Amino acid sequence: MGDRKHNPQQRTPMLKVDRAILHVFDFDSGSTYLSERPLDLTVRATRSFVQRHLRKISSNAESRHGAFAPDSGFAAELQRYLVGEREFVEFSTEIAQWFWEELRRAEDLEQCDLLVADFTDTDASDEKDVEFDGPAGRRFFSILLLPRRQAFVHEVAGDANDIARVDATLPNPSQKVASYVLVDAESGAIDFHDKERAVGGERVSIIPERFLQCSSEASSHEVIDEVNVIVRDVAEEFGLEPAVEVGRVKAAVARSADVEESFSPAEVGRTVFSERPEVVERFEERVREARLPEEAPVRRGVANRLTRSHKIRTDTGVEITFPSELAERPGYLDFSTDAEGRITITVGNVAKIENR
């Protein structure tokens, strides 16, 4: 998603919400409550709620990636907004009206609200509510459909307390949101997530197909998982130890993402199997068969979560979780196979063992 280089001396990155607004949909009554002013982000609870949801979608490994089609209407209007030709509240209201008309046609109606935000992110990995006074980061425009859920609250009335059901509860910041859009203001790169809905008798993903009008590429999670499967299969085919090779691949992905925020599946294979040309050839063949992208975007925090460790389980029930980088360091975790095919795992260079 970007080409910023990693600077270990850079101060802790943060997220600053410049503008945010909440529009409310009520499909039961057929009413919309479109806000005429942005959320008051000086209120700590409001700011924290928005920040944490934005952080959640920004670091979601399951986000799919896309690029706007040349004739995308939303892309044109978003560009006008980003250069200051459109006002935030007006633009967000048009977005809300579009989603209202589209969602009300869905056969499986789901009560939800629409959150629109314009924010700057310097790639923070934590989710704490912070003030932003650090270096400039990347600007993003985001749209989230926040599903409302039923909850029960107490009611105090005179000398009798009661229990009431409310249907206006927003998702906690720790919860995943199923439908959202995240657009990099500078590059135009899109991250999104959506679910299929039955609209007008057909199953569609309205965000990429109708709203954004964009391409849809596999998520970081999907690409890394597929690469791991290919590595495992190729390793078994050529008599290599799959646990070691998958660990080496994860370490290679992490190194690439730390510098470029992307990785090339084919290049990872060439790096890991550099001493075995025949294995590289087979690996690249499998990558082509799987139709993996030449370059897969993956943010640093996402790559770290997906690749920092590798877990194996033996047929005797022993489970071992180890840092992926150890697969590239002889003497720390070694595998050997005897004449009968039985595997011995040796853990070395250990100074201390703790019960966990």
Sequence and secondary structure as in RCSB ss.txt:
>XXXX:A:sequence
MGDRKHNPQQRTPMLKVDRAILHVFDFDSGSTYLSERPLDLTVRATRSFVQRHLRKISSNAESRHGAFAPDSGFA
AELQRYLVGEREFVEFSTEIAQWFWEELRRAEDLEQCDLLVADFTDTDASDEKDVEFDGPAGRRFFSILLLPRRQ
AFVHEVAGDANDIARVDATLPNPSQKVASYVLVDAESGAIDFHDKERAVGGERVSIIPERFLQCSSEASSHEVID
EVNVIVRDVAEEFGLEPAVEVGRVKAAVARSADVEESFSPAEVGRTVFSERPEVVERFEERVREARLPEEAPVRR
GVANRLTRSHKIRTDTGVEITFPSELAERPGYLDFSTDAEGRITITVGNVAKIENR
>XXXX:A:secstr
       TTS    EEEEEEEEEEEETTTTEEE  SS   TTSHHHHHHHHHHHHHHHT TT EEE B TT HHH
HHHHHHHTTSS HHHHHHHHHHHHHHHHTTBSS   EEEEEEEEEE    S       SS  EEEEEEEEEE EE
EEEEEEETTEEEEEEEEEE   TTS  SEEEEEETTT  EEEE   EEETTEEE HIIIIII B  B  HHHHHH
HHHHHHHHHHHHTT  HHHHHHHHHHHHHHHHHHHSEE HHHHHHHHTTT HHHHHHHHHHHHHTT  SSEE  H
HHHHHHHSEEEEE TTS EEEEEGGGGGSTTTEEEEE TTS EEEEE S       
